[in-house]
Amino acid sequence: MPDPYVESLRRGFKSRDIPGSCSIVIFGATGDLTHRKLVPALYNLFLNGELPDSFKIIGFARRDKNDQIWRSELEESNRNNSRSGHDEEKWNEFSKSLFYFRGDLNSEESFSDLKKCIMVHETKGPTFHNRLFYLSTAPDFFPVVLENLKKAQLNLSPKKGWSRVIIEKPFGSNLGTAQNLNRIVNDTFHESDTYRIDHYLGKETAQNIMVLRFANSIFEPLWRSRFIDHVQITCAEHLGMEGGRGAYYDKAGAARDMVQNHLLQLLSLIAMEPPTDLSANSVRDEKVKVLRTIRGMGPEEVRKNVIRAQYTEGTLGGKTVPSYRDEARVDPKSMTESYVAMRLFIDNWRWEGTPFYIRMGKRLPTKATEISLHLKSPPNVLFQKLPGSTESNVLTIRIQPDEGMSVRMLSKKPGTTFKIEPVEMNFDYWSSFKKGSPEAYERLLIDAMIGDATLFARRDEVENAWLFIDSIQDSWHKSNTAIPMSYYESGTWGPIEADNLLAELGHEWRPL
Ligand SMILES: NC(=O)c1ccc[n+]([C@@H]2O[C@H](COP(=O)([O-])OP(=O)(O)OC[C@H]3O[C@@H](n4cnc5c(N)ncnc54)[C@H](OP(=O)(O)O)[C@@H]3O)[C@@H](O)[C@H]2O)c1
């Protein structure tokens, strides 16, 4: 049994070991995520020599297929989705480790057959007993899959091996359902073997936030309310309810679908205190403290600080797109928000009085996720009569699609007159490192195989995030008329009310 203290020190150094041989079981083998993200991520790990010498990927789904059919379907999707292209020879080598298992998630018998199948694979070639179960099914199936894994005793770490579970989002739809699911998860797997995915945390730039903050003395001292005027976190999407997404989305909405997980995770990375080391628990301890110190909101505060809105018909990419309520599988009287903007405060020593603005919207003019920290202006005694001199410094962290960072500062424009203009210092991965970033799922899959949960959400993080989102949802539902729905035309940057929210404190949204 490894000493947990020594283990935490070891993790603190983030050694990038090649994981031990293992079986990866993907529930939802025929689904969209498996085709577009999971298998291409595993293929790229294989190309980079990051997978163990012996690994088996067992895909579990209901449709009638065999290994050969599944492999050729995956090959087709890998051609379109692998970030480093598709090499026929390498694929053939990789795909020898792909196996299809036909089963029903509701059937105990399927799970006992699955166990036999895993055991056969474990003893072919070099023997190993490490098992990673990836729940890539609709969330309604998460409890039954966990219960059936337990009945088949697949949750138990085998002798000289481990058994771990990765759970896709959404993790619950409110605090109550998340707590229920957590009870089932923790009744089945040890918390340290549980990996709740938030793929934003696997993005290179999200991981770089800690380095930017804690390894750079030009930023570290400024990272507090004394110097930072306000922070903005924006996630813009131009997609609407394509592909039948309306059925799920109309029950969720922007706050539950994106803010509860991805945006609050980014917020906690931006606002957290330095952890004592880089072990999973130290980092997550600090993140959860941020979530606990977000100032709670009752209906009156929600009315003042949170804007909810729906898109109306408009033009995007030269095409006319329907209003949210006219989308397929959306209630024509829906009160679900396709856009949310909020102003929140973190009640701790570092951030006292600093507004954090978060916005997420669908059918916006572009697809981008960015964080910007707007610094306070210096005393304006020297350049006050010059145009442009009042603009503040802004540090921007681009999470997607074009990952990188930039700093806006003021400079004298070259010439014989004294003009001040903002200039940008830009960092992107390609220019500096001559290589692109791995896909988030690559990093997350390898971390789960190695046993490093730093980039996964812990139980208390998920529950505290829901507590905050529930307070907003409760106010909306209890005061439907007092907290109105706003509207914005598709292809624009959201409702005027969201601009007014920032204007109240003299701020404006940073254009993306
Ligand atoms: N797709 C994305 O881009 C994305 C992004 C973020 C998170 N996620 C999350 O990832 C998960 C999977 O999403 P998805 O889009 O891949 O879903 P999907 O395309 O609908 O796939 C669902 C999978 O579940 C299988 N399944 C359904 N009922 C089953 C049963 N009774 N027994 C066995 N297998 C069954 C289906 O296989 P058969 O039809 O062959 O039975 C299929 O492989 C969801 O939790 C989603 O929220 C997806």
The ligand as an ORCA input file, in Angstrom:
! r2SCAN-3c Opt
* xyz 0 1
  N     -21.554     14.318    -28.002
  C     -20.888     15.301    -27.450
  O     -20.274     16.144    -28.115
  C     -20.841     15.419    -25.945
  C     -20.158     16.506    -25.380
  C     -20.067     16.603    -23.995
  C     -20.659     15.630    -23.210
  N     -21.345     14.587    -23.790
  C     -21.951     13.575    -22.912
  O     -21.493     12.301    -23.307
  C     -22.517     11.328    -23.132
  C     -22.756     10.605    -24.449
  O     -23.198     11.527    -25.404
  P     -23.381     11.130    -26.949
  O     -23.668     12.395    -27.656
  O     -22.268     10.303    -27.404
  O     -24.722     10.239    -26.894
  P     -25.350      9.363    -28.057
  O     -24.757      9.685    -29.361
  O     -26.830      9.474    -27.896
  O     -24.906      7.872    -27.668
  C     -25.526      7.134    -26.666
  C     -24.913      5.756    -26.588
  O     -25.584      5.013    -25.571
  C     -25.885      3.711    -26.083
  N     -27.092      3.182    -25.441
  C     -28.288      3.789    -25.290
  N     -29.135      2.961    -24.656
  C     -28.462      1.825    -24.398
  C     -28.793      0.609    -23.768
  N     -29.989      0.394    -23.206
  N     -27.850     -0.328    -23.687
  C     -26.633     -0.159    -24.245
  N     -26.253      0.972    -24.832
  C     -27.160      1.959    -24.917
  C     -26.114      3.934    -27.557
  O     -25.853      2.747    -28.220
  P     -26.944      1.943    -29.083
  O     -27.855      2.949    -29.693
  O     -26.120      1.183    -30.063
  O     -27.589      1.081    -28.091
  C     -25.022      4.949    -27.867
  O     -23.806      4.275    -28.090
  C     -23.730     12.083    -22.603
  O     -23.726     12.025    -21.197
  C     -23.472     13.520    -23.053
  O     -24.097     14.465    -22.205
  C     -21.443     14.464    -25.147
*
